[in-house]
Amino acid sequence: MKPLAFSAAAETAILVDALEEGRSPRDGALTAVIGRNLKLSIAGLKSYFYADWQPVLVDLLVVAAAAEYCDVVAHRPAWGWARAFDVRVAVHDPARWNAPIVREALQDALGFLTGDKWAFSFAARVEPVPQVRQMLDLGHPAKTIIPYSNGLDSLAVAALTSEARPSDLVRVRLGAAFADQKSHNKRRQAFASVPYEVRVAKGRRKESSARSRGFKFAVITGIAAVLAKADKIVVTESGQGALGPVLTVSGQAYPDYRVHPAFTMRVERLFATLLGHSAHYDFPRLWSTKGETIAEAARATPQPWAETRSCWQQSRQVGMGGKQRQCGVCAACMLRRMSLHAAGVVEPADAYVWENLGASDFRSGAAPGFKLVTPALEQYAIAGVLHLDHLAALPDSPLHRRLIRRSAREVADALGETLQDTEMKLLSMLERHRNEWRNFLTQLGPDSFVTKLSSVVP
């Protein structure tokens, strides 16, 4: 899918200037003030620039923050998808950033990811970002970076990767604590906290699709690889997580490429044009289901699965009796529960608000005493079931064979593999997902509200 098909007209572009405090924006531009709206974290910068201060990488963090700011302050149109942005960012070395090859790579990566039209220009900073540094020792030469989000895939793939290469693995935290390491001293650990945050004035946050998040996390892991002198970044998502959001697009939405090889290929190009070199994003579990990944990790070493979190809901929406739970019915929770079942991992029912997916109706599946059963949660549940069911229906659907081939071609081009081999691997992964889904529905029983919503009959 090319972003051009979703592009908005350039003449309707939203002007956004990411500038230092006190600088004048262009006429009609929204201002994202560096240091106020786009706030670099001193602790985060120390965690990243532990041995080598590189202003161009600080600028890349500001660019990512500016893209996130644009993403949240502008509504997507009621009809269609795309917006157009004209963004000016203050950087240390505008000549480097204004080079056509760099701007084109940046605009291509963001456009492909978000489905929006991006135009960037760069101005010189008035003052350089004050240098921060704390000397940290990774303890070993780093060759592999692994992003860690406290999800099931992160834990499983970290376990499998560290078992195979225990001496050269470095983790990069993506906003959550390490599930299997409770006593991390974050002040003394490299890449232990996200190095910036975006602050938007009350009432200015207009859009929740958050497609730029993939760019944020790709930039963070790419910068970590540069600073650690690593040559590989392990993408932890299994097949359903990496490819499912592209295969199951609904309505007028643009496909979600946040952990797709076609997107990471573009990020590699951005780093190569900006710095002259780039680490490679590796997808070791792309052709595995999440259940297969969990099962393989569980066979190797027992893992604290219960300490991971998959749920999209905030704790205040799904907490009970002072205990943090997961909702159990959003698409992420539904995939989690199906995958743990496929891997033979048993979780206590009270890990979820919806303790009983075998209940005959949605409301009666919730834990006794839960008071926040809302229509919105029910819609999340329906969407979660339909997402997994749609994915399970694809391999047997002649109507979707062209979609599967198009997706396979996109992946094959990104990975440098043949279309025939890639299509075969994709179909095989989808068939195994279908089998896991059917087995999960069988376990829930024919009267389950989940089974009743499904079209892929066990």
Buried (B, 14 or more C-beta within 10 A) or exposed (E): BEBEEBBBEEEEBBBBBBBBEEBEBBEEBBBBBBEEBBBBBEBBBBBBBBBEBBBBBBBBBBBBBBBBBBBBBBEBEEEEBBBBBBBBBBBBEBEBBBBEEBBBBBBBBBBBBBBBBBBBBBBEBEEEBEEBEBEBEBEEEBBBBBBBBBBBBBBBBBBBBBEEEEEBBBBBBBBBBBBBEEEEEEEEBBBBBBBBBBEBEEEEEEBEBBBBBBBBBBBBBBBBBBBBEBBBBBBBBBBBBBBBBBBBBEEEBBBBBBBBBBBBBBBBBBBBBBBEEBBEBBBBBBBBBBBBBBBBBBEBEEBEBEEBBBBBBEEEBBBBEEEEBBBBBBBBBBBBBBBBBBBEBEBEEEBBBBBBBBBBEBEEBBBEEBEBBEEEBBEBBBBBBBBBBBBBBBBEEEEBEEBBBEBBBBBBBBBEBEBEEBBEBBBEBBBBBBBBBBBBBEBBBEEBBBBBBBEBEB
